[in-house]
Amino acid sequence: MALDLLLPRRNLNGNADVTTDESLAHFVRRRLGREALQRMAQPMVGGIYTSDPEQLSLRATMPRFLEMEREHRSLIRALRKQSRSSAVREGSDFAEETSGARYSLFLSFDRGMQLLTDKLEEQILSSRSQNSNFESRISEEEGPGETSIRVNTAVESLTLEGDPIAGDKAAIWRIRTNRGETFVADGVCLALPAFVSARLLSSADAQLATELDGINYASSATINLAYKREDIPHPLDGFGFVVPFIERRSLIACTFSSVKFPGRAPHGHALLRAFAGGALQPEMFELSQDELISRVRADLRDLLGIAQPPLFTEVSKWERSMPQYHVGHQERIKRIKERLAALPGLALAGNAYSGLGIPDCIRSGEQAADNLRRSFILEI
């Protein structure tokens, strides 16, 4: 790993484009070595992206490291310089006023993530009487300006009526649901997995659908296990752990949920959440719940010393839930945006494009709404 201090920048064979993509595995091996990849980088990205580092795009996931190499040549030099800069900032008068824990590293809602969508629904319905310049034409059932929310409703088809390529500004979207409802709208935002959006857009733009369908997904499972605290010999002095694939265990990672978040377990108890599956272990996702729990418990016995059975377990399987940002992902997103520009009133949002986390998804939704609003303002 120390050879990073001596190694040159990446040889691009005369290519002036220093942003040329490469896999995370290739980058870590050439800068820090094979062991750093197997024991550090792979388990960390596995816990975040459930991905194969041999396929994972560095530009799409961790461009900061490419920037470090471009500016400083050595990652170690770059990190040392950043550390010195942080020390200077912490010694300033401003740092004295703002130092200390201003927010928690890990945040969630006391009643779970569904609270976010529940509150959004409340806000949307409470503002339904307000006028807006951005309104969709809803079918015969509802007049202009009305707001409605359909839950547990699948969209079966989405068609574009009119020819935007020929300059038809009156082109509209027709949406049909599994409840037999039909909606007509000026604008549509698809906040769906990319492969679902691909199916819906196949008739409107086959090339766009092909690009969306090219974004791969991995499946993962979460296994929650509740214990009496006295039954866990490990001090749980952290937020959890990740597991290198080279160890050939069933776990990708395990979070100490009741340590990481308050209110997740009563006093004297602990809640753990294990993760399995992903791009490197797809066979784990196919196991029955009983077999999955059995294998996870075996790993927890070895790693945390837990021999007693859990008070209860809960398994959730998420099929094709984790988009994989493979090498070339940003170029694919560029092509997707070019196709979107030719389709009126269409926006895409979600974790398939520019970030997996909740903040990334919120930012993606806000950008999609802004893009739709601007497109209608320009038309007016």
C-alpha positions in Angstrom: 0.0 0.0 0.0 2.9 2.4 0.8 4.0 2.1 -2.9 1.1 4.5 -3.6 3.5 7.3 -2.5 5.8 6.4 -5.5 3.5 5.1 -8.2 2.8 7.4 -11.2 -0.6 8.6 -12.3 -2.6 6.3 -14.4 -1.2 5.8 -17.9 -3.9 6.7 -20.3 -1.9 5.8 -23.4 -2.0 9.3 -24.8 -5.7 9.8 -24.0 -6.1 13.4 -22.8 -9.4 12.6 -21.1 -8.3 12.0 -17.5 -11.9 11.1 -16.5 -11.7 7.9 -18.5 -13.7 5.3 -16.4 -12.3 2.2 -14.7 -13.6 -0.3 -12.2 -13.1 0.2 -8.5 -11.2 -3.1 -8.4 -8.8 -2.0 -11.1 -8.1 1.3 -9.4 -7.5 -0.1 -5.9 -5.3 -2.9 -7.2 -3.0 -0.5 -9.2 -2.8 2.1 -6.4 -2.9 0.1 -3.2 -2.6 -3.6 -4.1 -4.7 -6.8 -4.1 -5.0 -7.2 -0.3 -6.3 -3.7 0.1 -9.0 -4.6 -2.4 -9.9 -7.9 -0.8 -9.9 -6.8 2.8 -10.9 -3.1 2.7 -12.4 -1.8 -0.6 -14.5 -4.8 -1.5 -16.3 -5.2 1.8 -17.0 -1.5 2.1 -18.5 -1.1 -1.3 -20.3 -4.4 -0.9 -22.0 -3.0 2.2 -23.1 0.1 0.2 -23.8 -1.1 -3.3 -23.9 -4.9 -2.9 -21.8 -4.8 -6.1 -18.9 -6.6 -7.7 -16.0 -4.2 -7.6 -14.7 -5.7 -10.8 -17.7 -4.1 -12.5 -18.4 -1.1 -10.3 -17.7 2.3 -12.0 -15.3 4.4 -10.0 -16.4 7.6 -11.8 -20.1 6.9 -10.9 -19.6 6.0 -7.3 -16.3 7.4 -5.9 -15.0 10.1 -8.3 -13.2 11.8 -5.4 -10.4 9.2 -5.6 -9.9 9.8 -9.3 -9.7 13.5 -8.5 -7.1 12.8 -5.8 -4.9 10.9 -8.2 -5.3 13.6 -10.9 -4.4 16.5 -8.5 -1.9 14.8 -6.1 -0.8 11.7 -7.9 -0.8 9.8 -4.6 -3.9 9.0 -2.6 -1.9 9.0 0.7 -0.4 12.4 -0.1 -3.9 13.7 -0.9 -5.4 12.4 2.3 -2.5 13.8 4.4 -2.9 17.2 2.8 -6.6 17.1 3.5 -5.9 16.1 7.1 -3.6 19.1 7.6 -6.1 21.4 6.0 -8.8 20.1 8.4 -6.5 20.7 11.4 -5.9 24.3 10.3 -9.7 24.9 10.0 -10.3 23.3 13.4 -7.8 25.7 15.0 -9.5 28.8 13.7 -11.8 31.1 15.6 -14.7 30.0 13.4 -14.0 26.3 14.2 -14.2 27.1 17.9 -17.6 28.5 17.5 -18.9 25.6 15.4 -16.9 22.6 16.7 -18.6 19.7 18.4 -21.3 17.2 17.3 -23.8 19.3 15.4 -25.7 16.4 14.0 -25.7 12.6 14.2 -23.9 10.6 11.6 -26.8 8.2 11.3 -30.4 9.4 11.2 -33.8 7.7 10.6 -37.4 8.3 11.6 -38.8 7.0 14.9 -41.6 5.1 13.0 -39.5 4.0 10.1 -39.0 5.2 6.5 -42.7 5.0 5.6 -43.1 8.2 7.7 -41.5 10.1 4.9 -44.0 9.1 2.3 -46.9 9.4 4.7 -46.0 13.0 5.5 -45.5 13.8 1.8 -49.0 12.5 1.1 -50.4 14.7 3.9 -48.7 17.8 2.5 -49.8 17.1 -1.1 -53.4 16.6 -0.1 -53.5 19.6 2.2 -52.3 21.8 -0.7 -54.8 20.5 -3.2 -56.8 23.7 -3.2 -53.9 25.9 -4.0 -53.5 27.1 -7.6 -50.3 26.2 -9.5 -48.9 26.9 -12.9 -47.8 23.3 -13.1 -51.0 21.2 -13.4 -51.6 18.0 -15.3 -54.7 17.4 -17.3 -56.4 14.5 -15.5 -58.9 12.2 -17.2 -62.7 12.7 -17.3 -63.0 11.9 -13.6 -61.2 14.9 -12.3 -61.1 18.6 -13.3 -58.0 20.7 -13.8 -56.1 21.5 -10.6 -57.5 18.5 -8.6 -55.0 16.4 -6.8 -55.4 12.7 -6.1 -53.1 9.9 -4.9 -53.4 6.3 -5.9 -51.7 3.8 -3.6 -51.1 0.1 -4.4 -51.9 0.8 -8.0 -49.8 -0.5 -10.9 -49.4 1.3 -14.2 -49.9 -1.2 -17.0 -49.2 1.0 -20.0 -47.8 4.4 -20.8 -48.2 5.8 -24.3 -47.3 9.1 -26.0 -49.9 10.5 -28.3 -48.6 12.9 -30.9 -45.3 13.3 -32.6 -42.8 15.5 -30.7 -40.1 14.8 -33.2 -42.3 16.6 -35.8 -42.7 19.5 -33.5 -46.1 18.5 -32.1 -46.4 20.5 -28.9 -49.8 19.0 -28.2 -48.3 15.6 -27.5 -49.8 14.0 -24.4 -49.2 11.0 -22.2 -51.9 8.4 -21.7 -51.6 6.2 -18.5 -53.6 3.1 -17.9 -53.6 1.4 -14.5 -54.5 -2.1 -13.3 -57.7 -0.7 -11.9 -59.0 0.1 -15.4 -58.4 3.8 -15.0 -57.1 6.0 -17.7 -55.3 9.3 -17.1 -54.2 11.9 -19.6 -51.3 14.1 -18.6 -49.0 16.8 -20.0 -46.1 15.6 -17.9 -45.0 12.3 -16.3 -42.3 11.5 -13.8 -41.3 7.9 -13.6 -39.7 7.2 -10.2 -39.4 3.5 -10.8 -36.7 0.9 -11.2 -35.0 1.4 -14.6 -36.2 -1.9 -16.0 -39.8 -1.0 -15.2 -39.5 2.4 -16.8 -38.0 0.6 -19.8 -41.0 -1.6 -20.2 -43.4 1.3 -20.0 -41.4 3.5 -22.4 -40.8 0.8 -25.0 -43.5 2.1 -27.4 -42.6 5.8 -26.9 -38.8 5.4 -27.5 -37.3 2.0 -28.0 -33.8 3.3 -27.8 -34.4 5.0 -24.5 -36.0 1.8 -23.2 -32.9 -0.2 -24.3 -30.6 2.1 -22.4 -32.7 1.9 -19.3 -33.0 -1.9 -19.5 -29.2 -2.0 -19.7 -28.9 -0.9 -16.0 -28.3 -4.1 -14.1 -29.8 -4.8 -10.7 -28.9 -7.1 -7.8 -31.2 -8.7 -5.3 -30.6 -8.6 -1.5 -32.2 -9.8 1.7 -32.3 -8.3 5.2 -32.6 -10.5 8.2 -33.6 -8.9 11.5 -32.8 -10.8 14.7 -33.8 -9.8 18.2 -31.9 -11.0 21.3 -31.6 -10.5 25.0 -28.6 -8.4 25.5 -27.1 -10.9 27.9 -27.1 -13.5 25.1 -24.7 -11.5 23.0 -21.1 -11.9 24.4 -19.8 -9.2 22.0 -19.7 -5.6 23.5 -21.4 -4.2 20.3 -19.0 -1.3 20.6 -19.7 0.0 17.1 -22.4 0.3 14.6 -21.9 -3.0 12.8 -19.4 -4.7 10.5 -18.8 -5.7 6.9 -17.6 -9.0 5.7 -14.9 -9.5 3.0 -16.2 -11.8 0.2 -12.9 -13.7 0.3 -14.0 -15.2 3.7 -16.8 -17.0 1.9 -19.4 -16.3 4.5 -23.1 -15.9 4.0 -23.2 -12.3 5.3 -22.4 -9.2 3.4 -22.7 -7.0 6.5 -24.5 -6.7 9.8 -25.8 -3.5 11.5 -26.3 -3.2 15.2 -29.6 -1.5 14.7 -30.4 -0.8 18.4 -27.0 0.8 18.8 -27.1 2.7 15.6 -30.6 4.1 16.1 -32.4 4.9 19.4 -35.7 3.2 20.2 -35.1 0.1 18.1 -35.2 -2.3 21.1 -36.3 -2.2 24.7 -33.9 -2.0 27.6 -31.9 -5.2 28.0 -32.4 -6.3 24.4 -30.6 -5.8 21.1 -31.7 -5.8 17.5 -29.3 -6.9 14.7 -29.9 -6.5 11.0 -27.9 -8.8 8.6 -27.6 -8.4 4.9 -27.2 -11.2 2.3 -27.2 -11.7 -1.4 -26.0 -9.0 -3.7 -24.1 -9.2 -7.0 -21.4 -11.5 -5.6 -23.7 -14.0 -3.9 -26.9 -14.2 -5.8 -27.4 -17.8 -4.7 -28.1 -16.6 -1.1 -31.2 -14.7 -2.3 -32.6 -17.9 -3.6 -32.5 -19.8 -0.3 -35.6 -20.4 1.8 -36.1 -18.2 4.8 -35.3 -21.0 7.2 -32.0 -21.8 5.4 -31.1 -18.1 5.2 -31.7 -17.6 8.9 -29.7 -20.8 9.7 -26.7 -19.6 7.7 -26.8 -16.1 9.1 -27.0 -17.4 12.7 -23.9 -19.6 12.0 -22.0 -16.5 10.9 -23.1 -14.5 13.9 -22.1 -17.4 16.2 -18.6 -17.3 14.7 -18.2 -13.5 14.5 -20.1 -12.3 17.6 -20.2 -15.4 19.8 -24.0 -15.6 19.8 -25.0 -19.2 20.6 -28.5 -18.6 21.9 -31.5 -18.6 19.5 -33.0 -15.2 18.7 -36.3 -14.1 20.3 -37.7 -13.6 16.8 -36.5 -13.1 13.3 -37.9 -11.3 10.3 -36.7 -11.8 6.7 -37.4 -9.3 3.9 -36.3 -10.1 0.3 -35.8 -7.3 -2.2 -35.7 -8.7 -5.7 -33.7 -6.6 -8.2 -33.6 -3.7 -5.8 -30.0 -2.5 -6.0 -29.0 -0.8 -9.3 -25.4 -1.6 -10.3 -23.4 1.3 -11.6 -21.1 -0.6 -13.9 -18.2 0.8 -15.8 -19.6 3.2 -18.4 -22.6 4.1 -16.3 -22.1 7.9 -16.6 -21.9 7.6 -20.4 -25.2 5.6 -20.3 -26.8 8.3 -18.2 -25.7 10.9 -20.7 -27.3 9.0 -23.6 -30.5 8.6 -21.5 -30.6 12.4 -20.9 -30.2 13.0 -24.6 -33.2 10.7 -25.4 -35.3 12.4 -22.7 -34.7 15.8 -24.2 -36.7 14.8 -27.3 -39.7 13.6 -25.3 -42.0 16.3 -24.0 -43.1 16.3 -20.3 -41.1 13.2 -19.3 -38.7 13.0 -16.3 -36.9 10.1 -14.6 -36.1 9.9 -10.9 -34.8 7.3 -8.5 -31.7 5.5 -7.4 -30.8 4.0 -10.8 -29.1 7.2 -12.1 -26.9 9.3 -9.8 -26.9 7.9 -6.3 -28.4 5.1 -4.2 -29.0 6.9 -0.8 -32.2 8.5 0.5 -30.7 12.0 0.0 -29.7 11.1 -3.5 -33.3 10.0 -4.3 -34.8 13.1 -2.8 -32.4 15.3 -4.9 -33.3 13.3 -7.9 -37.0 13.8 -7.4 -36.5 17.6 -6.9 -34.5 17.8 -10.1 -37.1 15.9 -12.0 -39.9 18.2 -10.8 -37.8 21.3 -11.6 -37.1 20.0 -15.1 -40.8 19.4 -15.7 -41.8 22.8 -14.4 -39.2 24.5 -16.6 -40.3 22.7 -19.7 -43.9 23.9 -19.2 -42.8 27.4 -18.5 -40.8 27.5 -21.7 -43.8 26.1 -23.7 -46.0 28.9 -22.2 
